[in-house]
Amino acid sequence: MRPSTGLLTDHYELTMLDAAIADDTAGAPATFELFGRGLPSGRGFGVVAGTARALDALEAFRFEEEALEFLARNRIVSDSALDYLAHYRFTGTIRGVPEGGLYFPFTPLVQVDGTFAECLVLETVLLSIYNFDSAVASAAARMVHAAGGRSIVEMGSRRTHEVAAIASARAAYLVGAAATSNLAAGQEYGIPTTGTVAHAFILAHSSEADAFRAQLATQGADTTYLVDTYEIERGIRTAVEIVGTEIGAIRIDSGDPHIESQRARALLDELGAQKTRIVYSGDLDEYSIADLGDSPIDAFGVGTRLVTGSGYPTCNFVYKLVSIDGRGVAKLSADKETMAHAKNPQRGFTAEGRLAVEVLGYKGPRLEMPPSLKVAELVPAHEVLVQEGERIERAGLVEARSFHRSQLESLPDELLVMDTQGRTLPTLLVDDSGRASALG
């Protein structure tokens, strides 16, 4: 049984709940939406990740005796709120963009319908999961695309929290990473794991040759040998001498990747190891990977930049009330405005299957689209994730990975470049009369 996630929340969620119970707001029907107001500079899209983890957390969202005792002892909420929390079960409906799908400015990734109280207390746990997982997935997706078909291996466990490392591996695999170094992620999610030796292993032996012999004895020839502990050319020559020309791969973790990969390829070919792959690691991100497009590198190991969102460790998603008791509500705060009512997003596709526009708010049977957008079909962006408190089983991680690939294939080419110069998918906001206006 999963541990309770009820206390993975902010203090004010429960004090708001307490006040809402006292003034009878708690039971009012409400809709909350989780979205981001923008994208990181230079990016044209983001990736939705963490959905399955969020639903796991929802299923475990309980306030057990120990948690209730903590709340009572510290006088955080009243007895009436404690009683409510003791019996808390989410009974509403959640819709959202499927995991692996894409989001754009103001896309409601998740729409939560239920009573004000039961939706309110989910804010922090939903935001913490979606903000982290989507940040990693969005960065990793750009790295995978930049690699141009060459493998990306996630190896950032030592650069983040031990639990976040598992989520990072999952998010990276979702968007196309070939494998992870994290064994817990392999066990929990079935992600392929990989790894051979680090520099400590080489240094622990009296010579590089002895280290390679020891590795060969247990891992065989068709694996990856680390060749830059001392000097790269010497390491390659020693590895081929010990392992033979059928050596599977070499890994370089230092130096200029342009120069060293060219030298390594030339030397391997000269030594007869033409089929040996070159793996490069060391502070790589999507920009450096893209810059290595013409290099002979076959695979990239990515750690720090991947698990920290490549400079954007959160998506800055927010979770906002958009309607209550049938009444649309919105913030008017400067630079933090929100839009009232549920958005019910749809995506407009061209006849060639390319994404052309996102439409927010439209509910009617027809909509006159601007001719310049060349929209042939409008498709709902949401699917039902939870119906009346019951989780709807959806595709697993492998299927979500395939869905993500199809989503990227539908993106206009200009949104896939490393710097979109502010371009992203156009968004239309449609009122109840069917009038559309450009957003942003």
N, C-alpha and C positions, 0 to 999 in steps of 0.2 A: 504493500500500500504506500502511495506517495505521501511524503510529509505534508502537513497543512501549510498552505501558503497565505492564510488569512492575515498574518502579521507582516507580510512583505508589503507594507503600505506606509503611507505618511500619517503622522499623528492627526493632521487636520481632516483627513477623510472621515475618521470616526467621530470627531467633535462635530463636524457638519451633520453626520448621520444622527447623532444625538439630538441636535437642534431640530432636524427635520422630523424626527419622531415626535418631538414635543409639540410642534405646530401643525402636524398632520400633512406635511409636504411629502413625507416618506413614501406614501402609497400612491402618489400621483403618477400616471403613465408618462414616461419620458424617453427621449432618444439622445444618446451621446454619440459623437463621432471622433475618431482618432485620425489625425491628419497632420501634414506638415505644410507650412506656409511657403516653403521654397526648397530649392535644391542647393547643394554646395556649389560654389563658384566653378564654372566651366563644365558642369555635368548636365546632361540632357535628360536623364532618367534616374530613378532609384529602383531598388528591388525589394519587394515585400518578403520578409523572412521572419521566422519565429512563430508562425501561426499554430503549428502543431504543439509547440512548447507552451504557447499561451493557453491553448485549450486544455492541455495537461494541467496547467496551473489553475485554471477555472474549476476543473473537476475536483481538485484538492483544496479549493478555497473554503476552508472551514475554520471555525473558532472553537478549538477544543478546550478542555477544562483548564489546562495550564495557561493557555493564552488568555482566557477569560479571567483567571485569577490575577494575572499580571495587570490587565486593564482595570480590574476592581481595586487592587492594592495601590495602584498609582493614581486612582481617581480620575482616569482619563475620560470615562463615560459614565452615565447614570445607570441605574438598575434596569430601566426600561430598554436602554440600548444594549446592555449586556444580554438581556433576554432575547432581543431580536438577533443578536449575533450568534447566540447559542444555537439557534434554529436556522441560521442562514443557509439558503440554497438558492442559486440563481435559477429563476423560472422563466426568464425572458428569451428573446431571439437575438442572435448575432449574425450579421451578414458581413462579408468582407471580400476583398480582392484575394483570389486563391494564392497560396504560397508559391513563390517563384514568379509571380506576376510583377508587373511594373507599376510604379506610382509616379505622379507628377505633382507640381504645386497644387495644393488644396484637394487632391484626391482623398476621399475618405477611405482609408485602408480598412477600417473596421467601423461598423455601425451597430450600436448596442441598444436594443429596445427592451424595456421592462419597467419596473417601478423606479422612481427616482432613487430610492435607497439602495436597491440591489445593483443598479448600474453604477452609482456613485462610488461605492467602495472598491470597484475593480480598476479604478483609474491608474493607480501607481503600478500595480503588477503588470497590467497590459502595456503601459508605456515603457517600463523597464525592459521588458522582453522585446517588444517591437523596435524600440530605439536602438538597442544594441545589435540584435541579429540583423536588422535591415541595414545598419551602417556597415557591418562587416560584409554582408552579401553584396551591397552596392559597390563597395571598393573591389571586392574579389571578382565581381562580374566584369569590371573594367580590365582587371589584370588578365583574366581568362581571354577576353576579346583581344587585348593587346598582344597576347602570346601567339595568336594566329594559328591555332591548332597544336601548338607545342604544349606539353604538360605543365600544369601548375601543381605543386605539392605544398599543402598548408603545413607549416612547421613553426607556429608561433606560440606554442604552449608556454614557453619560458618567458614570454613577454606580456602575460596577462594573468588575471585571477584564475585559479585552478578550475573553477566551475565555468567561467567565461571561456576558457580554452576549449571545452567540449562544445559549447554553443558556437564558437568561432569555426571549429572544424566542420560542424554541421552546415553552417551558413555558406562556407566556402565550397563544400561539396555540392550543395544545392545549385550553385551557379556554374558548376563545371570543373572545379578542381578535381584532379585525378585521384588524390589520396591525401592522407593526413599522417602526421607523426604521432598523433595522440591515440593511445591504445584505448582509453575509456570511450572516446568517440567511436572507435571501431566496434567495441563491445555493444554500446548502447544503440547505435544507429546503423551498424553494418557497413560503415565506410571503410574502403580499403586502407590499410595502414602500411607504412613503409619506413625504412631507416636502416642504417648499417653501423657506422662507427663515427665517433667524434675525434677531435684532435687529441683528447686525453688518451685514447686507446693507442694512437701512434706513439705518443710521448712515453707511454708506459713500457714500451719495448726498447731494447738496446739499439735497434736500428729500424728504419722505415721498412726495410725488406723483411725483417722478422715480424713486424706488425702485419704486413700484407700476407705473409705465409700463414699466420694465425687466423686471419680473416678468411683466407681461402679455405682453410681446413674446416671451418664451420659454415660458411655462407656460400662457398662455391665460386666459380668464375663469373657466373651471370648475375652479378650484383654490382654495387657502386663502390668504388675505391676513392678515398679522400687523398688528394695528391698535393695539397699546398701547405702541409705542416712545416716544411723547411723551404723548399724551392720547387716551383711547379714543374719545370722541365725535368729535373732530377726525379721528382715523384712519379711523373708519367713513365719515364724510362724504367724505373724500378718496378712499377706496377705491371707493366707489360712483360718485363723480364721474369717476374715471379708468377704472374697469373697466366700469361700467354696472350696471343692475339685475339682470343675469344672473350677477353674481358668485357663484361657487360657495359659498364659506364665508369666514368671518372667524375668526381665532384670537385669544383673549385669554389672556395669561399672567401676569396680575397683578390685584390688587384683590379685593374681595369678590365671589365668583362669583354669589351670590344677587342682589346689587344690580346688578352690571355686566351680567349676562346679561339681566336684565329691561330695563334701559335700552337695551342693544344691540338686543334684539328690537323694542322699540317704535320705535327710530330707524330700523332697517332697514325695518320695515313702512311707516313714514312716508315713507321715501325711495323706496318702490316695490320694494324688494328682499325681497318676502315669502318667496321660496323660498330665500333665502340661509341656509345652516346656520351655527350657532354652535359653535365648538370651544373647549373650555376646558382649560387645562393649568396646572400649578403646585402641587406638593406635595399632590396628591390621594391619598386612600386610600379604602378601601371605605366608611368611615364618612362622610366628606365627600361622596362620590358619592351615597350613600343619602340624605343630608340635602338633596341637590339634586334630589330626585325630582320636585318640582313646578316646576322651573326650565325655561326654554326652551332649555337646552343640548342640542345634538344629538349631541355626541361629546366624549369625554374623552381627553386625552393624559396618560398616567401613566408616571412615571419612577422616581424614587428609592424610593418606598414599594413599588412592585411588585418591583423587582429585589433588594430587601432583605427580602422576605417580609412586608412591612407590620409591621415590629417583631419578626418571628420569622425570622431569616435561616437557621435550620436547623430541621429537624424533630426533632432529638435522637434519631434512629433509632440502634439498636444492632444488632450482629450477634453472635448468641450460639449456642454449641454446645448442642443440646438432646438429642442422642443420639449414642452412640459404641459400636460393636461390639454393637448391639442393646440397649444399656442406656441408659435415660433419665437425663439429668443436668440439674441445675438449681443456680443460685446461691441462697444463702440470705442474702446481704448485706442489711442493713437498707436499705429504700427502693430496693434494686436487685435484688430477687428476680426470678428467671426461672422459667418453667414447663417441665418436662421433656417430651420426646417431640414429634414432629411434630404440628402442630395441624390440618392439613387443613381450613381454614376453609370454612364454608358460610354462605350468607345466606338468611334466612327472609323470604318475601314474603307479603303479604296477598293476598286474592282480587282486590283492586283494583290490584295491582302495586306496592304501596308496601313499602319496606324496613321490617321490623319487628324483626329481631334478627340478630346474628351468632353462629354456633355454632362453637366451637373444640374440636377433639379428637375429635369423633364419627366413628366409622367403621362403625357397624352399620346394619342395614336399616331400623330404626324408632326413632323418638324421640318420647316424649310431651312435647309442647310445652306450656308454661303456657297455659291458655285465654285469658288476658288479652292475649296477644301476637297472637292471631288469625292464625296462620301457616297459609297454604294450600299453600305449596311451599317446599322447601329446594333451593337451587341452589349448586353448588360455586363458590367465589370464585376459585379458582386455575385457570390454564391452564398447559400445559407450554410452557416457553420454550426449553429446551435438553434434548435427549434423547441420552443417551450421548455427550455432547460436541458434538453437532451442533445448531446453531441451528435452531429451528423458525420458519419465516417466518410472521409474523403481519401483521395490518393495519398500514398505514402511518399517517402523522400525520393525514391527513384522516379516515380511518376511526376512529382513536383519538379524535379530536375529536368525532365523531358519537356514539361510545360514551359519552364523558364526559357529553354532553348527556342521553342516556337515563338515565344513572346519577343525575344531579341531579334529573331528573323523578320518580325513584322515591323520593327522600328525603321523609320526613315534613316538613311545613311548618315545624314548630318547630325543625328543625335548620338551616334556611336563613336564619333571622333573624340580624341583626348580632351580637346577644349572646344565646347560648343559655342563659346562667345555669347552666352546668355540665351541661346536658343533652347526651347523645350517644346513639348507637345502643346499646341494651342488648346485652350479651355474655353468652353462656352457655358455661361450660367443662364439658365432658362427659367423664366417665371411661370406662374400658373396659367397665364394666357398663351404661353408658347413663344413669347418674345425672347430672343437670344441676345446676349451681350458678351463681348470678349472679357475674359477675366485676366488680370495681371498686365 
